[in-house]
Amino acid sequence: MSILEAIKNRRTIRDTKKDPVSEEILMELLEAASYAPFHSKEEPWQFIMVSEEKEKEFYASKIVDSYQRMELTDTYTVEKIKKSVEFFSTYIIETPMHLIITTEHTENEKKNLEAIGATCSFVQNLQLAAWEKNIGMVWRTNPYIFDNQFYNEMGIPENRKILGALHIGYINTLPKATKKRKHPSEWTIKLSQNITL
């Protein structure tokens, strides 16, 4: 598969098999993804791996706590809260692996922007490398990424910013092809079209 084919064929995978993804394979993929460009002297990205059952249970419980703390379930009935908690907990526990994505975060806006851009490039590299091994991912940016207490409970220091989480597993169901993208001419213009030179 060519690079162009991989870019165009990759899909977000929500239905994965329950087969475990080995740490050895994950490290191989992470090493390949680390060739993403970055501006600083050291890589700005760090990941928290959640793969053991007790880790998944803890992770799921802290997400639920965060949603309740952020009052995201205030309009739910007791029954809906119960069903939502059960569904979400089952999803977290049955998905083979999760990676919480973090990047450097300082008071320097330029450095923050560079760190976010580099880490996002890393994540795309990781998804493309995984695709070659029939491993799919969902990149979610759930509300807990804005909850400071969640950071504390997950052991994430103040100088890190969560950019979301990757939920990872071998592909079970392949979604239909995505709709065709707009032609680049619809979102690319020449400078001379934008201003008078």
GULO-816518 format. One record per residue (C-alpha): x negated, z, y negated; residue in three letters; residue number from 1. Coordinates in steps of 0.05 Angstrom, whole numbers. Each point is the difference from the previous one (the first is absolute). Example, Ala and Ser with C-alpha at 12.3 -4.5 7.8 and 13.67 -1.06 7.14 Angstrom:
2
<rec x="-246" z="156" y="90" aa="ala" i="1"/>
<rec x="-27" z="-13" y="-69" aa="ser" i="2"/>
//
This chain:
197
<rec x="0" z="0" y="0" aa="met" i="1"/>
<rec x="-28" z="-20" y="-68" aa="ser" i="2"/>
<rec x="-1" z="47" y="-59" aa="ile" i="3"/>
<rec x="54" z="-41" y="-34" aa="leu" i="4"/>
<rec x="44" z="3" y="62" aa="glu" i="5"/>
<rec x="-9" z="75" y="5" aa="ala" i="6"/>
<rec x="19" z="11" y="-73" aa="ile" i="7"/>
<rec x="63" z="-43" y="6" aa="lys" i="8"/>
<rec x="21" z="25" y="69" aa="asn" i="9"/>
<rec x="-9" z="75" y="-8" aa="arg" i="10"/>
<rec x="65" z="39" y="-2" aa="arg" i="11"/>
<rec x="21" z="71" y="-15" aa="thr" i="12"/>
<rec x="14" z="31" y="69" aa="ile" i="13"/>
<rec x="53" z="54" y="3" aa="arg" i="14"/>
<rec x="12" z="-3" y="76" aa="asp" i="15"/>
<rec x="-63" z="20" y="38" aa="thr" i="16"/>
<rec x="-14" z="19" y="72" aa="lys" i="17"/>
<rec x="-12" z="73" y="17" aa="lys" i="18"/>
<rec x="-68" z="-17" y="31" aa="asp" i="19"/>
<rec x="-55" z="38" y="-36" aa="pro" i="20"/>
<rec x="-49" z="-35" y="-45" aa="val" i="21"/>
<rec x="-68" z="27" y="18" aa="ser" i="22"/>
<rec x="-45" z="32" y="-52" aa="glu" i="23"/>
<rec x="-55" z="-47" y="22" aa="glu" i="24"/>
<rec x="42" z="-62" y="-17" aa="ile" i="25"/>
<rec x="22" z="31" y="-66" aa="leu" i="26"/>
<rec x="-72" z="14" y="-20" aa="met" i="27"/>
<rec x="-18" z="-72" y="17" aa="glu" i="28"/>
<rec x="56" z="-24" y="-46" aa="leu" i="29"/>
<rec x="-18" z="48" y="-55" aa="leu" i="30"/>
<rec x="-73" z="-22" y="2" aa="glu" i="31"/>
<rec x="21" z="-73" y="-7" aa="ala" i="32"/>
<rec x="48" z="17" y="-57" aa="ala" i="33"/>
<rec x="-55" z="38" y="-37" aa="ser" i="34"/>
<rec x="-30" z="-66" y="-22" aa="tyr" i="35"/>
<rec x="52" z="-3" y="-54" aa="ala" i="36"/>
<rec x="-31" z="-5" y="-70" aa="pro" i="37"/>
<rec x="-7" z="62" y="-43" aa="phe" i="38"/>
<rec x="-28" z="15" y="-68" aa="his" i="39"/>
<rec x="-31" z="69" y="8" aa="ser" i="40"/>
<rec x="-64" z="20" y="35" aa="lys" i="41"/>
<rec x="40" z="30" y="58" aa="glu" i="42"/>
<rec x="64" z="-21" y="34" aa="glu" i="43"/>
<rec x="60" z="31" y="-37" aa="pro" i="44"/>
<rec x="45" z="2" y="61" aa="trp" i="45"/>
<rec x="12" z="56" y="49" aa="gln" i="46"/>
<rec x="52" z="6" y="56" aa="phe" i="47"/>
<rec x="33" z="57" y="36" aa="ile" i="48"/>
<rec x="14" z="-19" y="73" aa="met" i="49"/>
<rec x="63" z="29" y="32" aa="val" i="50"/>
<rec x="2" z="-16" y="74" aa="ser" i="51"/>
<rec x="8" z="64" y="41" aa="glu" i="52"/>
<rec x="70" z="25" y="14" aa="glu" i="53"/>
<rec x="-10" z="66" y="-36" aa="lys" i="54"/>
<rec x="-28" z="-38" y="-60" aa="glu" i="55"/>
<rec x="60" z="-46" y="-1" aa="lys" i="56"/>
<rec x="48" z="58" y="4" aa="glu" i="57"/>
<rec x="-34" z="34" y="-58" aa="phe" i="58"/>
<rec x="-2" z="-64" y="-41" aa="tyr" i="59"/>
<rec x="74" z="-14" y="12" aa="ala" i="60"/>
<rec x="19" z="72" y="-19" aa="ser" i="61"/>
<rec x="-39" z="-3" y="-65" aa="lys" i="62"/>
<rec x="32" z="-66" y="-19" aa="ile" i="63"/>
<rec x="69" z="30" y="11" aa="val" i="64"/>
<rec x="-19" z="62" y="-40" aa="asp" i="65"/>
<rec x="-25" z="-45" y="-56" aa="ser" i="66"/>
<rec x="65" z="-39" y="-3" aa="tyr" i="67"/>
<rec x="41" z="64" y="-4" aa="gln" i="68"/>
<rec x="-47" z="28" y="-53" aa="arg" i="69"/>
<rec x="7" z="-63" y="-41" aa="met" i="70"/>
<rec x="76" z="6" y="8" aa="glu" i="71"/>
<rec x="5" z="-69" y="32" aa="leu" i="72"/>
<rec x="51" z="26" y="50" aa="thr" i="73"/>
<rec x="44" z="39" y="-48" aa="asp" i="74"/>
<rec x="57" z="-51" y="4" aa="thr" i="75"/>
<rec x="-2" z="-2" y="76" aa="tyr" i="76"/>
<rec x="50" z="36" y="44" aa="thr" i="77"/>
<rec x="-27" z="51" y="49" aa="val" i="78"/>
<rec x="13" z="-50" y="57" aa="glu" i="79"/>
<rec x="-36" z="-56" y="-36" aa="lys" i="80"/>
<rec x="-60" z="45" y="-14" aa="ile" i="81"/>
<rec x="-3" z="19" y="74" aa="lys" i="82"/>
<rec x="4" z="-73" y="23" aa="lys" i="83"/>
<rec x="-52" z="-22" y="-51" aa="ser" i="84"/>
<rec x="-49" z="54" y="20" aa="val" i="85"/>
<rec x="9" z="-16" y="74" aa="glu" i="86"/>
<rec x="-9" z="-75" y="-12" aa="phe" i="87"/>
<rec x="-61" z="8" y="-44" aa="phe" i="88"/>
<rec x="-33" z="52" y="45" aa="ser" i="89"/>
<rec x="11" z="-44" y="61" aa="thr" i="90"/>
<rec x="-30" z="-60" y="-36" aa="tyr" i="91"/>
<rec x="-62" z="38" y="-21" aa="ile" i="92"/>
<rec x="-11" z="31" y="69" aa="ile" i="93"/>
<rec x="13" z="-63" y="41" aa="glu" i="94"/>
<rec x="-43" z="-46" y="-44" aa="thr" i="95"/>
<rec x="-69" z="2" y="32" aa="pro" i="96"/>
<rec x="-41" z="11" y="-62" aa="met" i="97"/>
<rec x="4" z="12" y="-75" aa="his" i="98"/>
<rec x="-52" z="-7" y="-55" aa="leu" i="99"/>
<rec x="11" z="34" y="-67" aa="ile" i="100"/>
<rec x="-35" z="-43" y="-51" aa="ile" i="101"/>
<rec x="-37" z="34" y="-57" aa="thr" i="102"/>
<rec x="-46" z="-24" y="-55" aa="thr" i="103"/>
<rec x="-43" z="30" y="-54" aa="glu" i="104"/>
<rec x="37" z="28" y="-60" aa="his" i="105"/>
<rec x="-34" z="23" y="-65" aa="thr" i="106"/>
<rec x="15" z="4" y="-74" aa="glu" i="107"/>
<rec x="-31" z="-69" y="-9" aa="asn" i="108"/>
<rec x="56" z="-51" y="0" aa="glu" i="109"/>
<rec x="-47" z="-60" y="12" aa="lys" i="110"/>
<rec x="-32" z="33" y="61" aa="lys" i="111"/>
<rec x="69" z="19" y="27" aa="asn" i="112"/>
<rec x="24" z="-72" y="-6" aa="leu" i="113"/>
<rec x="-63" z="-25" y="35" aa="glu" i="114"/>
<rec x="7" z="51" y="55" aa="ala" i="115"/>
<rec x="73" z="-18" y="12" aa="ile" i="116"/>
<rec x="-16" z="-74" y="2" aa="gly" i="117"/>
<rec x="-57" z="10" y="49" aa="ala" i="118"/>
<rec x="41" z="44" y="46" aa="thr" i="119"/>
<rec x="58" z="-49" y="0" aa="cys" i="120"/>
<rec x="-49" z="-55" y="19" aa="ser" i="121"/>
<rec x="-25" z="45" y="57" aa="phe" i="122"/>
<rec x="71" z="10" y="25" aa="val" i="123"/>
<rec x="14" z="-75" y="1" aa="gln" i="124"/>
<rec x="-65" z="-11" y="38" aa="asn" i="125"/>
<rec x="21" z="53" y="50" aa="leu" i="126"/>
<rec x="68" z="-31" y="12" aa="gln" i="127"/>
<rec x="-31" z="-69" y="11" aa="leu" i="128"/>
<rec x="-53" z="27" y="47" aa="ala" i="129"/>
<rec x="54" z="38" y="39" aa="ala" i="130"/>
<rec x="43" z="-62" y="5" aa="trp" i="131"/>
<rec x="-54" z="-34" y="41" aa="glu" i="132"/>
<rec x="6" z="56" y="52" aa="lys" i="133"/>
<rec x="77" z="-2" y="1" aa="asn" i="134"/>
<rec x="4" z="65" y="-39" aa="ile" i="135"/>
<rec x="53" z="3" y="-54" aa="gly" i="136"/>
<rec x="8" z="45" y="-60" aa="met" i="137"/>
<rec x="50" z="22" y="-53" aa="val" i="138"/>
<rec x="-28" z="20" y="-67" aa="trp" i="139"/>
<rec x="48" z="50" y="-32" aa="arg" i="140"/>
<rec x="-3" z="33" y="-68" aa="thr" i="141"/>
<rec x="49" z="57" y="10" aa="asn" i="142"/>
<rec x="18" z="50" y="-55" aa="pro" i="143"/>
<rec x="-45" z="55" y="28" aa="tyr" i="144"/>
<rec x="-61" z="-37" y="-29" aa="ile" i="145"/>
<rec x="22" z="30" y="-67" aa="phe" i="146"/>
<rec x="8" z="72" y="26" aa="asp" i="147"/>
<rec x="-59" z="44" y="-17" aa="asn" i="148"/>
<rec x="20" z="53" y="51" aa="gln" i="149"/>
<rec x="-1" z="-53" y="55" aa="phe" i="150"/>
<rec x="-72" z="-15" y="-20" aa="tyr" i="151"/>
<rec x="-18" z="74" y="8" aa="asn" i="152"/>
<rec x="35" z="6" y="67" aa="glu" i="153"/>
<rec x="-36" z="-61" y="27" aa="met" i="154"/>
<rec x="-68" z="24" y="-25" aa="gly" i="155"/>
<rec x="-7" z="-57" y="-51" aa="ile" i="156"/>
<rec x="-43" z="21" y="-60" aa="pro" i="157"/>
<rec x="19" z="-11" y="-73" aa="glu" i="158"/>
<rec x="-50" z="-56" y="-9" aa="asn" i="159"/>
<rec x="37" z="-44" y="50" aa="arg" i="160"/>
<rec x="63" z="-41" y="-9" aa="lys" i="161"/>
<rec x="46" z="-19" y="58" aa="ile" i="162"/>
<rec x="16" z="-75" y="0" aa="leu" i="163"/>
<rec x="48" z="5" y="58" aa="gly" i="164"/>
<rec x="-5" z="3" y="76" aa="ala" i="165"/>
<rec x="-10" z="-51" y="55" aa="leu" i="166"/>
<rec x="43" z="8" y="62" aa="his" i="167"/>
<rec x="-36" z="-34" y="57" aa="ile" i="168"/>
<rec x="13" z="-25" y="71" aa="gly" i="169"/>
<rec x="-3" z="-59" y="47" aa="tyr" i="170"/>
<rec x="52" z="-52" y="-18" aa="ile" i="171"/>
<rec x="65" z="5" y="39" aa="asn" i="172"/>
<rec x="46" z="-45" y="-39" aa="thr" i="173"/>
<rec x="-27" z="-55" y="-45" aa="leu" i="174"/>
<rec x="44" z="-11" y="-62" aa="pro" i="175"/>
<rec x="23" z="-69" y="-21" aa="lys" i="176"/>
<rec x="-45" z="-38" y="-46" aa="ala" i="177"/>
<rec x="2" z="22" y="-72" aa="thr" i="178"/>
<rec x="35" z="-45" y="-49" aa="lys" i="179"/>
<rec x="-44" z="-52" y="-32" aa="lys" i="180"/>
<rec x="-37" z="25" y="-61" aa="arg" i="181"/>
<rec x="9" z="-30" y="-69" aa="lys" i="182"/>
<rec x="-48" z="-55" y="-17" aa="his" i="183"/>
<rec x="-61" z="25" y="-38" aa="pro" i="184"/>
<rec x="18" z="-44" y="-59" aa="ser" i="185"/>
<rec x="60" z="46" y="-12" aa="glu" i="186"/>
<rec x="-44" z="60" y="-14" aa="trp" i="187"/>
<rec x="-65" z="-31" y="-24" aa="thr" i="188"/>
<rec x="-10" z="-30" y="-69" aa="ile" i="189"/>
<rec x="-58" z="-26" y="-40" aa="lys" i="190"/>
<rec x="-23" z="40" y="-60" aa="leu" i="191"/>
<rec x="15" z="-59" y="-45" aa="ser" i="192"/>
<rec x="73" z="4" y="22" aa="gln" i="193"/>
<rec x="3" z="73" y="-22" aa="asn" i="194"/>
<rec x="-34" z="-3" y="-67" aa="ile" i="195"/>
<rec x="-19" z="-51" y="-53" aa="thr" i="196"/>
<rec x="-75" z="-17" y="4" aa="leu" i="197"/>
//
